Amino acid sequence: MTDQPLQDQHVLVTGAGTGIGAAIAEACVGAGARVTLAGRRRDPLLTLQRSLGEDRTHATADFDVTDEAKVRAGVVAARNAFGPIDILVNNAGEAPSAPFTKTDLKTWNNVLAVNLTGTFLVTREVVPDMIARRSGRVVNVASTAGLIGYAYVSAYVSAKHAVIGLTRSLALEFARVGITVNAVCPGYTDTPMFERAVDNIVAKTKRDRDEARAALAASNPQGRLVTPLEVAQAVLWLASAAAGSITGQAIVVAGGEVMAG
């Protein structure tokens, strides 16, 4: 892989303001790409845009992946800024926790809308240009929750399993038109979403924060949290020409937590 494997490629990253999304955007800019930073909150996007350079990034706020009209408007704005999208990274996600019997329909529907339907809507809006050019990369940020079960996050686990199913279906559908579709599956990663999970444990169990963090990190055989940069590097490889024959895969970034049986 060259120092600039994504030279002048246009990357759209959803959920780009913080955490894994921000790390992916930074890695892509470092690899020579022009990056559209998509998200619902303007301030984090503009802060990231300033740090990465306004000549290489475009921020499109109010990009609600559950809203078809806002997705379409955001993709049009991205094209106007940097041209057709070469690489799509579906990163937007939410992971509230609750016992199954206390998971209400509103929460269930929202988790599926953000994690699954959002991936569907953004991909459907972006991929026709890729088909026309017979070239493109789609990388879905799933989770180890898309491969195994976790208690108290049934909606999130269900949505991420479905994202991996969608990944595999589209990989086959687009295999002959030059588009690869893959997923990355991080384990517990040191992000704001992880900190919210820690907050939930502290509130419900009265453990201190260090104990709660250690309990979650213990699921990783390496005994640590994954870093956003490690996830970003996996995405960067899947987006590059070096991964041209890789499609339909769920790449686990979790220190050995999930292994094929």
C-alpha positions, 0 to 999 in steps of 0.5 A: 500500500502506498503512502497515499492509497486513496489519493483524490478519492471522495469518501463519505463517512456518516456519524463522522463527528466523533469516535470511530467516524472521526478517526476514519475521516482523519485516516482517509484524509491522511491517505490522500482522500477528500472526505465528506463529514456527515452527521446530525450535529454541526459543531463536532463536524465543523471542529473536525473539518477545521482540524483536518483542513477545509480544502480536503473536507466538506461538512454536511450537518443535519444528515439524519440517516433515518430520513430519506429526504435528508439523506438525499439532500446530504448526498447531493451536497457531497457530490456538489462539493467533491464529485461522485462518491468513490467510498462510502463508510456507513458508521452512524449508530446508536446502542442504548441498553435495557433488559429485553422486557423493558425495551419499548417499541420506540427504542427498538424502532429507533435502533433499527432505523439508525443502524440498519435502515440508515445503512440501507438508505445511504447506500441506496442513494450512493451506489447508483453512481458506483454502478455507473462507473463500475467502481466503488467501495462500501464499508459498513461499521458493524460490531462484534454484536453483529456476530455474537449475542450480548445481553441487554442490547437486543435491539442493537445486536439484532440490527448489527446482525442484519447489517452483516446480512445486508453486507453479504447480500450486496457483496454478491449483487455488486460483485460483477460491477466493480463494487466491494461491500464489507463490514468491520466489527469492532469490539468495545472501543474507546469512544463516547458511545463506550463511555455511555455504556460505562455510565449505564453500568455505573448507574445500575450497579453502583460500581465506580467507573474504573471497575465498569471500564475494566469489566467491559474491556475484559471481554477482549482477550488482550485485556484492553479496549480497541482504539478508534485508530485501529478500526480506522486502519481496517476501514482504510485497507478495505477502501484501498485497491489492495483489498480489491478481491475482498468482499462480503467479509466481516472483519473483526477488530476485537483482540481475539474476542470472536473467532470462527468455530 
